[in-house]
């Protein structure tokens, strides 16, 4: 039963995070967003940085979280990432990656070796979410600024119209993925297993989303905190013992990205260490 709930949460989380961010084509008239874009540009200009990405989804009595720590040299394009998962069994690392700027390697835990990962993006993981905006002032409201020590916090919520557009985009992406999956999958059992999850996601909707960005005294982006409320039918068992969609339940999705430091030589030590390790294989 617990595994079923976790599976349902994973489906609800699909495509929900802010990873779809892309650069705006034009400028904005909102002074607050202009300030935010300036902070993002300053972050792009850094030589190196270390930051963490955390996401948590909670609902149906289950909470699951993931965390990624990234060390990046923005001048050479090289980076290291360590990926962790948190569930009822605790927190554990399940993946480690190194990119030399042109290729990505994965660390194999069981034999302690690095292997080349074919056709994988060399982009710094999650960095785009910190330096790009896909919306303008017409998509947000309740803008507020608050000074907390040396850090300025800029917060706002997204309009219902913007959220509805995002819901449509995610549904379209799901349908495209599902069509591709059906073409590649020949097993009827495999199709049966995924069809209910797909239908659940079709009926999942985002209802509320708010975000807070943090800017330091040097005008550099230092992180973001995003909260999202999702409503989705629960996967239950009917009288015949078959899985079916039940009543709607709320789930809460939280994403936090925090830059711990930037423009410090010590950040490159982690990258250099992995570079040496990879060179042995």
PyMOL commands that set and color helices and strands:
alter all, ss='L'
color gray80, all
select helices_A, chain A and resi 2-13+18-20+31-44+128-131+137-139+160-184+188-202+266-279
alter helices_A, ss='H'
color red, helices_A
select strands_A, chain A and resi 48-59+62-73+78-87+90-99+104-108+113-117+140-148+151-158+205-215+221-237+243-262
alter strands_A, ss='S'
color yellow, strands_A
deselect
rebuild
show_as cartoon
